[in-house]
Amino acid sequence: MAVLGMGYVGLPTSLALREAGFRVLGVDISERRLRHIEAGSVDLLDRDRPRLTRALESGQFGLTTDLRALEAVDAVLIAVPTPVDHDLNPDLRAVRSACASAVEHARAGQTLILTSTTYVGTTRDLLVEPLRERGFTIGEDIHVAFAPERINPGDALWEQAAVPRVIGGVTSACTDAAAAVLAATASKLHVVSSVEAAEFTKLQENTFRAVNLAFANEMAAAAGFYGVDPVEVIDAAATKPYGYLPHYPGPGVGGHCIPVDPYYLLTPLRDAGVASPVVENAMASVAGRPRSVADRALDITGSRGIADANARVLLVGVAYKPGVEDFRESPALQIAGRLAARGAQVSYHDPLIAEVEVEGAGVLHNVAAPDPSQYDLVLVAVVHPGHSYEYLADAEHLLDATYKTSGGKVRHAL
Ligand SMILES: NC(=O)c1ccc[n+]([C@@H]2O[C@H](COP(=O)([O-])OP(=O)(O)OC[C@H]3O[C@@H](n4cnc5c(N)ncnc54)[C@H](O)[C@@H]3O)[C@@H](O)[C@H]2O)c1
């Protein structure tokens, strides 16, 4: 079988299929990505590293940029990126071109499974209709399904195989064919009645999370108004065994999924004139959070008579979430950019990241052992487990956007 798109999702999926005994072909348009996989220089969970070595040594794991190779396989899983553009509209170029490749090289007897997070209707628009135009009868001579990916890179607890997989086929024969492939990648399969239901499930999950994170930030501000610790309250509410799911406030939402995926729901709904005010407002709040954290930081320094241009801010953590070296789509970097745009002098401490480029401030280098007395404000955005942040205790003024640290002589609320 083939996996089309060998990124954060496609590679571990290929390794799971290979471990289950399938012959696997990894297909990608990026020669560079494939060379990195061959060399083992890719981000993977510790448990996937020996799987990659075994796969590469097995002679049953091929890597190619030749899309014609898709004709030889029995199943194709499509796992290409689905980002948004600068205006936060879905950027469908990769999924369009990958589906067009799968359709062009499809042959009777194959199973095609789309796994990328995308708008409801993609599977029909980009696979089902073009395959029909090529003369295929879906569910008879070719099978098509959508099965959203739920992998959480860097999460060893909820590894891919431990998480149930949702599948929706065009017909029940399509669902069965897809299930036969995906059983190897998941502990449990959950079948829904249509490809649209499967597509919507992924948008429901990630929009749920985005809305709840926006809510958590808003409630943290309300708790601050009442002089109550928001985390104490969330932990207390979470003792209720039903009807409540804890979400914690923070400096913003990073990564490629939560701040992005809801636009695959919102944009088509907007185009159709369907109102979604809760999601709209939540996403505006998510997008605006880093800026409001940065502005709050400079309100604090400003209220002490320090002009923005003289404000020295130490930003603690620039990764997009705790425990990772990845700083793409990091809210902390957006905070740094906003601070720099207002003229403040920004330094950062992140034990996992040696240097970063901040818009308006150029390349910054990690301050390995910060002296808090050198800064007018210490702004905590990300703390990594297993690292010491004892210096925070000596910070004169501290704004903790993680709500998790205890340092600072004067602690300011967001
Ligand atoms: N990364 C995650 O945490 C995660 C989790 C769940 C779901 N998803 C979803 O899975 C999908 C894939 O995400 P990802 O993080 O693996 O992306 P990625 O950017 O890591 O990798 C995608 C790969 O696809 C390749 N590619 C792009 N266009 C292609 C084409 N036309 N044909 C063949 N290959 C092509 C790229 O070269 C790249 O190697 C997205 O829809 C994403 O939303 C991602």
The ligand as a MOL file (V3000), in Angstrom:
LIG
                    3D

  0  0  0     0  0            999 V3000
M  V30 BEGIN CTAB
M  V30 COUNTS 44 48 0 0 0
M  V30 BEGIN ATOM
M  V30 1 N 0.6540 16.9290 12.4460 0
M  V30 2 C -0.3730 16.7270 13.2510 0
M  V30 3 O -0.2670 16.8440 14.4660 0
M  V30 4 C -1.7180 16.2860 12.7220 0
M  V30 5 C -2.6200 15.6320 13.5690 0
M  V30 6 C -3.8420 15.2270 13.0700 0
M  V30 7 C -4.1560 15.5170 11.7400 0
M  V30 8 N -3.2720 16.1930 10.9400 0 CHG=1
M  V30 9 C -3.6480 16.4550 9.5600 0
M  V30 10 O -2.9430 15.5380 8.7230 0
M  V30 11 C -2.6240 16.1560 7.4760 0
M  V30 12 C -1.1230 16.0500 7.2160 0
M  V30 13 O -0.4460 16.8290 8.1810 0
M  V30 14 P 1.0990 16.6840 8.4700 0
M  V30 15 O 1.3550 17.3660 9.7740 0
M  V30 16 O 1.5620 15.2870 8.2910 0 CHG=-1
M  V30 17 O 1.7060 17.5610 7.2900 0
M  V30 18 P 3.2600 17.7750 6.9770 0
M  V30 19 O 3.3870 19.1620 6.4840 0
M  V30 20 O 4.1050 17.2720 8.0800 0
M  V30 21 O 3.5540 16.7320 5.7840 0
M  V30 22 C 2.8960 16.6180 4.6200 0
M  V30 23 C 3.7800 15.9870 3.5450 0
M  V30 24 O 2.9980 15.9930 2.3570 0
M  V30 25 C 3.8440 16.3000 1.2700 0
M  V30 26 N 3.0260 16.7910 0.1670 0
M  V30 27 C 2.5090 18.0310 -0.0080 0
M  V30 28 N 1.7850 18.0620 -1.1430 0
M  V30 29 C 1.8390 16.8260 -1.6760 0
M  V30 30 C 1.2950 16.2370 -2.8470 0
M  V30 31 N 0.5240 16.9370 -3.6750 0
M  V30 32 N 1.5810 14.9410 -3.1050 0
M  V30 33 C 2.3510 14.2260 -2.2780 0
M  V30 34 N 2.9010 14.7270 -1.1560 0
M  V30 35 C 2.6420 16.0140 -0.8580 0
M  V30 36 C 4.8150 17.3020 1.8360 0
M  V30 37 O 6.0110 17.3370 1.0350 0
M  V30 38 C 5.0590 16.7560 3.2350 0
M  V30 39 O 6.1690 15.8860 3.2980 0
M  V30 40 C -3.1610 17.5790 7.5690 0
M  V30 41 O -4.4470 17.6360 7.0340 0
M  V30 42 C -3.2340 17.8350 9.0650 0
M  V30 43 O -4.2040 18.8110 9.3910 0
M  V30 44 C -2.0500 16.5550 11.4030 0
M  V30 END ATOM
M  V30 BEGIN BOND
M  V30 1 1 1 2
M  V30 2 2 2 3
M  V30 3 1 2 4
M  V30 4 1 4 5
M  V30 5 2 4 44
M  V30 6 2 5 6
M  V30 7 1 6 7
M  V30 8 2 7 8
M  V30 9 1 8 9
M  V30 10 1 8 44
M  V30 11 1 9 10
M  V30 12 1 9 42
M  V30 13 1 10 11
M  V30 14 1 11 12
M  V30 15 1 11 40
M  V30 16 1 12 13
M  V30 17 1 13 14
M  V30 18 2 14 15
M  V30 19 1 14 16
M  V30 20 1 14 17
M  V30 21 1 17 18
M  V30 22 2 18 19
M  V30 23 1 18 20
M  V30 24 1 18 21
M  V30 25 1 21 22
M  V30 26 1 22 23
M  V30 27 1 23 24
M  V30 28 1 23 38
M  V30 29 1 24 25
M  V30 30 1 25 26
M  V30 31 1 25 36
M  V30 32 1 26 27
M  V30 33 1 26 35
M  V30 34 2 27 28
M  V30 35 1 28 29
M  V30 36 1 29 30
M  V30 37 2 29 35
M  V30 38 1 30 31
M  V30 39 2 30 32
M  V30 40 1 32 33
M  V30 41 2 33 34
M  V30 42 1 34 35
M  V30 43 1 36 37
M  V30 44 1 36 38
M  V30 45 1 38 39
M  V30 46 1 40 41
M  V30 47 1 40 42
M  V30 48 1 42 43
M  V30 END BOND
M  V30 END CTAB
M  END
